[in-house]
């Protein structure tokens, strides 16, 4: 049996699928299986998977009708044969040492899971920058910690994404943890519940994963299809923490995370119907259930997120819509200022470049003058040597005569 099982949900991912799969099959730790769950793809993804499976026996394919992200992850999890579980998204890719480094960290620290840092790759430009939400501890951390040691900010410091976490399978079965069967945010409950109940968590600060951003098929761009999935995930996670007697330990971090999810989902929603659906449920029960309505600004991890939630608690639908409009205007204004500073910086840089080119031109003129002077000196030396040779020859003639 393989040491590590890797789950990859696949839905119409033909543009990126092969790179994602190869990034797993080419890992420096080869004792693994890649479980690809084709969730009813209608593009060339099934053919790519069949070819990969024919080339490498470690590839296993599960095919199902389209049911969404959660159902695909559940199907993959049921088929796992390894001791450790890792998940990858079909439009991302892992660096070669990811599994080896995470496995080494988890086993050496006797941890139930390992979390690594990641980079974000812009789909249009290819630029890679640090993905701070994936791995951004508030303070200095060691090789591993108990969740309780980081309780105040654990769920804000490390995002709920499954793709930068290696988790022990026996631990998951012991805790009865599985992915949620929903279209969006199927990993929040699963990952955060595992983080809260782990004996230890190992940390790998290397950016070993590449998360693509700017894709039209990303979860945020399609959130109107299931606008309440984030709330369902938060409720299930809160219930789990309470059932396990962990809620009071992680209450502060849970509430700030809940505010983040409200903020993140409300600012990207694309239709008034979806926004009304979200806000109506939050006002009816959500703000109270998640304890957002009693949160204190001084305790908030992100004051912008707190301010939005506080405003939504106290105001009606139309005012909340205007608040989002004002927020967009402020964001656009900040980007304009940022762009202006970039242009000013660029202009200053161009002036410096021009000055350097001018200085370079002056140096070349000096060099050219020195080269001419050297040539003149060399010519004079040649003539001087010729005259000395002639004088020596004439002196010898006189002595003989």
C-alpha positions in Angstrom: 0.0 0.0 0.0 1.2 3.5 -0.7 2.4 5.7 2.1 0.6 8.8 0.9 -2.7 9.1 -0.9 -3.3 12.3 -3.0 -6.9 13.3 -3.9 -7.5 15.5 -7.0 -11.1 16.5 -7.8 -11.3 17.2 -11.6 -14.0 19.1 -13.4 -13.3 20.5 -16.9 -9.6 21.2 -16.1 -8.0 20.2 -19.4 -5.9 23.4 -19.5 -4.0 22.7 -16.2 -4.8 19.0 -15.4 -1.6 17.4 -16.8 0.7 19.8 -15.0 -1.1 19.3 -11.7 -1.0 15.5 -12.0 2.7 15.5 -13.1 3.6 17.7 -10.2 2.4 14.8 -7.9 3.8 11.9 -10.0 7.2 13.6 -10.1 7.5 14.2 -6.4 10.8 13.4 -4.7 8.8 11.0 -2.5 7.5 8.4 -5.0 5.6 6.1 -2.6 2.1 7.6 -3.3 -1.1 7.1 -5.2 -3.0 9.8 -7.1 -6.7 9.4 -6.9 -8.4 11.5 -9.6 -12.1 12.0 -9.2 -13.6 13.1 -12.5 -16.8 14.9 -11.5 -18.6 14.7 -14.8 -16.2 16.6 -17.0 -17.4 17.5 -20.5 -14.0 18.6 -21.9 -10.8 16.5 -22.6 -10.1 15.9 -18.9 -11.3 12.2 -19.0 -9.0 11.4 -21.9 -6.0 13.1 -20.2 -6.7 11.1 -17.0 -6.9 7.8 -19.0 -3.6 8.5 -20.7 -1.9 9.4 -17.4 -3.3 6.1 -15.8 -1.9 4.1 -18.7 1.5 5.7 -18.2 1.7 5.4 -14.4 0.1 2.6 -12.3 -0.1 5.0 -9.3 -2.9 6.9 -11.0 -6.4 5.8 -10.1 -9.5 7.2 -11.7 -13.0 7.5 -10.1 -15.8 8.7 -12.4 -19.1 10.2 -11.3 -21.8 12.4 -12.5 -21.3 16.1 -11.7 -22.1 16.6 -8.0 -19.7 19.4 -7.0 -16.4 19.8 -5.1 -17.6 18.2 -1.9 -18.9 15.0 -3.4 -15.7 14.6 -5.4 -13.5 15.0 -2.3 -15.7 12.5 -0.4 -15.4 10.0 -3.2 -11.7 10.3 -3.3 -11.4 10.1 0.5 -13.4 6.8 0.6 -10.9 5.3 -1.9 -7.7 6.3 0.1 -5.3 3.4 0.9 -2.4 5.4 2.3 -1.3 6.4 5.8 -1.3 10.1 5.0 -3.8 12.2 3.0 -2.9 15.1 0.7 -5.2 17.1 -1.6 -4.4 19.1 -4.8 -6.7 21.2 -7.0 -6.6 20.4 -10.7 -5.7 23.9 -11.7 -2.8 24.3 -9.3 0.5 22.4 -8.9 2.9 21.3 -6.2 6.7 21.8 -6.1 8.7 18.5 -6.2 9.6 18.3 -2.6 6.2 19.1 -1.1 5.2 15.7 0.1 8.7 14.7 1.2 9.2 17.8 3.3 5.7 17.7 4.9 5.9 14.0 5.6 9.4 14.4 7.2 8.1 17.3 9.3 5.0 15.5 10.5 6.8 12.3 11.4 9.8 13.9 13.0 7.5 16.0 15.2 5.0 13.2 15.9 2.3 15.5 14.5 -1.1 14.6 13.1 -0.7 17.1 10.2 1.8 19.3 8.5 1.1 22.7 6.9 3.4 24.3 4.3 3.6 27.8 2.9 2.4 28.5 -0.7 2.8 31.0 -3.5 0.1 32.6 -5.7 0.6 32.5 -9.4 -1.3 35.1 -11.5 -3.0 33.3 -14.4 -2.5 36.2 -16.8 1.0 37.4 -16.0 2.6 34.3 -14.5 3.9 36.3 -11.5 4.3 34.4 -8.3 4.0 36.1 -4.9 3.6 34.8 -1.4 0.1 33.5 -0.5 0.0 35.0 2.9 -3.4 33.7 3.9 -2.2 30.1 3.5 0.6 30.5 6.0 0.9 33.7 7.9 1.6 33.1 11.6 0.9 36.1 13.9 4.1 35.4 15.9 7.2 33.4 15.9 6.5 29.7 15.6 8.6 26.5 16.1 8.8 23.3 14.1 5.5 22.2 15.6 2.8 23.3 18.2 -0.3 22.0 19.8 -3.4 23.8 18.5 -4.0 25.2 22.0 -0.7 27.0 21.9 -1.9 29.0 18.9 -5.6 29.1 19.8 -6.1 32.9 19.7 -5.3 33.2 16.0 -4.9 29.7 14.6 -7.7 29.9 12.0 -6.7 33.4 10.8 -3.0 32.5 10.6 -3.6 29.4 8.4 -6.3 29.3 5.7 -8.7 26.4 5.5 -7.5 25.2 2.1 -6.7 21.5 1.9 -4.0 21.8 -0.6 -1.2 22.9 1.7 -1.9 20.3 4.4 -0.7 16.7 4.8 -3.0 14.9 7.4 -2.7 11.5 9.0 -5.6 9.2 7.8 -5.9 7.2 11.0 -6.3 10.4 13.0 -9.1 11.5 10.6 -10.9 8.2 11.0 -10.5 8.4 14.7 -12.1 11.8 14.8 -14.8 10.9 12.3 -13.8 13.7 10.0 -14.9 13.8 6.3 -15.4 16.5 3.7 -18.8 18.2 3.5 -20.9 17.3 0.5 -21.4 20.8 -0.8 -20.5 22.6 -4.0 -18.3 25.3 -2.4 -16.0 25.5 0.6 -16.2 21.8 1.2 -12.8 21.8 3.0 -13.4 24.5 5.7 -15.2 22.2 8.2 -12.9 19.3 7.4 -9.6 21.2 7.7 -10.4 23.5 10.6 -11.9 20.6 12.6 -8.8 18.6 12.0 -6.5 21.5 13.0 -8.5 22.1 16.3 -8.4 18.5 17.4 -4.9 17.5 16.2 -2.4 16.4 18.9 0.3 18.5 17.2 0.7 20.4 14.0 4.0 20.6 12.1 5.0 23.7 10.1 7.0 23.9 6.9 7.6 27.6 6.0 8.8 26.8 2.5 6.5 27.8 -0.4 5.9 24.4 -1.8 2.6 24.9 -3.6 1.5 27.1 -6.4 -2.1 28.4 -6.2 -3.4 29.9 -9.4 -5.4 33.1 -9.1 -7.5 35.1 -11.7 -9.2 32.0 -13.2 -12.8 32.5 -14.3 -13.7 29.1 -12.8 -12.5 29.9 -9.3 -14.9 29.3 -6.3 -15.3 33.1 -5.7 -16.2 33.7 -9.3 -18.9 31.0 -9.2 -20.2 31.6 -5.6 -23.7 32.7 -6.7 -24.4 29.0 -7.5 -24.3 28.2 -3.7 -24.2 31.4 -1.8 -24.9 29.8 1.6 -22.3 27.0 1.6 -19.9 29.1 3.6 -22.6 29.5 6.4 -23.3 25.7 6.3 -19.5 25.1 6.7 -19.3 27.5 9.7 -22.2 26.0 11.5 -20.9 22.4 11.0 -17.5 23.4 12.3 -19.0 25.3 15.3 -21.1 22.2 16.2 -18.0 20.0 16.0 -16.0 22.3 18.3 -18.8 22.3 20.8 -19.3 18.5 20.6 -15.6 17.9 21.2 -15.4 20.4 24.1 -13.1 22.7 22.1 -15.3 25.7 21.4 -14.3 27.9 24.4 -10.6 27.3 23.6 -11.0 28.4 20.0 -14.0 30.8 20.4 -12.1 34.0 19.7 -10.4 32.6 16.6 -13.6 31.0 15.4 -15.6 34.3 15.6 -12.9 36.3 13.7 -12.8 33.6 11.1 -16.6 33.7 10.8 -16.4 37.5 10.2 -13.8 36.9 7.5 -16.1 34.4 5.7 -19.0 36.9 5.9 -16.8 39.7 4.6 -15.2 37.6 1.8 -18.5 36.2 0.5 -20.4 39.4 0.7 -17.9 41.5 -1.2 -17.6 39.1 -4.1 -21.3 38.1 -4.5 -22.4 39.0 -8.0 -26.2 39.1 -8.0 -28.6 41.0 -5.7 -30.6 37.8 -5.2 -27.6 36.0 -3.8 -26.7 38.9 -1.6 -30.2 39.2 -0.3 -30.2 35.4 0.5 -27.0 35.7 2.4 -27.9 38.8 4.4 -31.4 37.6 5.2 -30.1 34.4 6.7 -27.4 36.2 8.6 -29.8 38.7 10.1 -32.4 36.0 10.9 -30.0 33.7 12.7 -26.4 33.8 11.4 -25.0 36.8 13.2 -26.4 35.5 16.5 -25.5 31.8 15.9 -21.9 32.7 15.0 -21.7 35.2 17.9 -20.7 38.0 15.5 -23.3 40.3 16.9 -21.5 40.4 20.3 -18.0 40.6 19.0 -15.8 43.5 20.1 -13.8 45.6 17.7 -10.7 45.5 20.0 -10.7 41.7 19.7 -11.0 41.6 15.9 -8.2 40.1 13.9 -9.1 42.4 10.9 -11.0 45.6 11.8 -12.2 46.1 8.2 -14.0 42.8 8.4 -15.4 43.6 11.8 -16.7 47.0 10.6 -18.5 45.4 7.7 -20.1 42.8 9.9 -21.1 45.4 12.6 -22.7 47.6 9.9 -24.6 44.6 8.5 -25.9 43.7 12.0 -27.2 47.3 12.6 -28.6 48.3 9.2 -31.1 47.2 6.5 -30.6 45.7 3.1 -30.4 48.9 1.1 -28.0 50.6 3.5 -25.8 47.4 3.4 -25.7 47.6 -0.4 -24.7 51.2 -0.3 -22.0 50.2 2.3 -20.5 47.8 -0.2 -20.7 50.4 -2.9 -18.8 52.8 -0.6 -16.3 50.1 0.1 -15.7 49.5 -3.6 -15.2 53.3 -4.1 -12.7 53.4 -1.3 -10.9 50.4 -2.7 -10.8 51.9 -6.2 -9.5 55.2 -4.7 -6.7 53.3 -2.8 -5.7 51.5 -6.0 -5.6 54.8 -7.9 -3.3 56.2 -5.2 -1.2 53.1 -5.4 -1.0 53.3 -9.2 -0.1 57.0 -9.0 2.7 56.1 -6.6 3.9 53.4 -9.0 3.9 55.8 -11.9 5.8 58.4 -9.8 8.3 55.7 -8.8 8.6 54.6 -12.4 9.2 58.1 -13.6 11.9 58.6 -10.9 13.4 55.3 -11.9 13.5 56.4 -15.6 15.2 59.6 -14.6 17.8 57.5 -12.7 18.2 55.3 -15.8 18.6 58.3 -18.0 21.2 59.8 -15.7 23.1 56.5 -15.7 23.0 56.4 -19.5 24.3 59.9 -19.6 27.0 59.0 -17.1 27.8 55.9 -19.2 28.1 58.1 -22.3 30.5 60.5 -20.5 32.6 57.5 -19.3 32.8 56.2 -22.9 34.0 59.6 -24.1 36.6 59.5 -21.4 37.6 56.0 -22.4 37.8 57.0 -26.0 40.0 60.0 -25.1 42.3 57.7 -23.0 42.4 55.2 -25.9 43.5 57.9 -28.3 46.0 59.2 -25.9 47.3 55.7 -25.4 47.6 55.2 -29.2 49.5 58.5 -29.5 51.9 57.5 -26.7 52.4 54.1 -28.4 53.1 55.8 -31.7 55.6 58.2 -30.0 57.2 55.2 -28.2 57.6 53.4 -31.5 59.2 56.4 -33.1 61.5 56.9 -30.1 62.6 53.3 -30.2 63.3 53.6 -33.9 65.4 56.7 -33.4 67.3 55.0 -30.5 68.0 52.1 -32.8 69.3 54.4 -35.6 71.5 56.3 -33.1 72.9 53.1 -31.8 73.7 51.9 -35.3 75.3 55.2 -36.2 77.4 55.2 -33.0 78.7 51.7 -33.9 79.7 52.9 -37.4 81.7 55.8 -36.0 83.6 53.5 -33.6 84.6 51.2 -36.4 85.9 54.1 -38.5 
